[in-house]
Amino acid sequence: MTDLTSGSQVPRIPLNVRLRKHRGQYLAIGYEHALELSPTAVFIWGQIDGTTDVDGIARAVSTEYAIDTETATEDVRALLDELAGHQLVVWDSSGPAR
C-alpha cells in the first residue's frame, strides 16, 4: 500500500478506472480490481481531480460532513491508501495539473 507522507500529495484517477452505479451501489472499477464505495467514499472520489491535494480533499470532507479536519484527514488518507492499494488511484508525481 501507499504510505502517505504529506497532505500535499495529489491523487488522481487512472484513465482505465471508472465509477459505476450498479444495483444501487457505487463501484470503483479498474482492469484488475473493483471496490464498493460508501456514500462518503463517493463524495471523496468526486473531489479527486488531479489538482486537489489530500489536505484540500480533507477540508471538503470536513465542511460537507461537519467534522473536524483532523478526523477528515485520517479518513481521507485511509480511503486513498486503500484505493491506491487496489490501483484505483495513483499519486501524481508531477504536481498539480497544468
N, C-alpha and C positions, 0 to 999 in steps of 0.2 A: 504494500500500500504506500501511497504518497505520504510523506511527512511534511506537513505544512510548517514552514519556518517563519513565515511572517504574514500579516494580514494584507500585505501589499501584493501578494501573488494574484494573478489574474487567471481565472478558469475560463475555458472555452469548450464548446461542444464540437467534437469532430464532425466532419461532413457526413460520415456514414451513420450517425446516431440521430434518432428521431424520437419525439414524444408522441405516443399514440394513446387514444382512449379506446379501450376495448371492454365491452360489457360493464361499463360504469367505472372502470379502474384505469388509472393512467400508468402507462408503461414506458420507461426509457429503454429503447431497443437499439442495439448495435449489431455488428456482424456476429459476435460470439456470445453476447450477454444481453439479458433483459432483466429489468428490475422494476418492481411495482413501486410507485411513488405515492406517498400520503399527500393530502391537500397542501400541507406546509411545504413538503418537498417540491411539489409542483410550483408553488409560489417562488421558492428559491431557484428552481430551474428557469423560471421566467426572468430572473434577474441576471442570468448568465448571458452576457452579450459580447464577451471578448474584450471589453474595456473596463468593466467594473471589477474592482479587486474584492478580496474576501471581506475586508472591513466595510466596504460600501454595501455589499450584499447583506452583511450583518446589520448595518444601520437600517436598511429597508425592512428587514425582518423585525427588528426592534420596534420600528414605527407601526408596521402593519399589525403586529400581534400584541402591542403594548407590553413588551417585556424589556428587561434591562439589556443593555448592549453586550455585557459580558456573557450572559446566558445565550443570547442570539449568536454571538461569535462562536461559542463552543458548539452549538447545534449546527451552524453552517459548516464549520470545519469538519465535524463528524460526517455530515452528509456528503460533502465534497470528497473527503477521503474515501468513503465507500464507493461513490460514483467513479472516482479515479481508479480504484482497485478493480473495477469491472470494465475499465476502459471506456466509460460513458462520458467522461470529462477528462480533459488534458490541461496541463498548465502551460500557459502562453509564455514562452521564454523570451519572446521578442519585445515584451512590454505592451502597453496599450496599442490597440489597432490604429492605424493611420488613416 
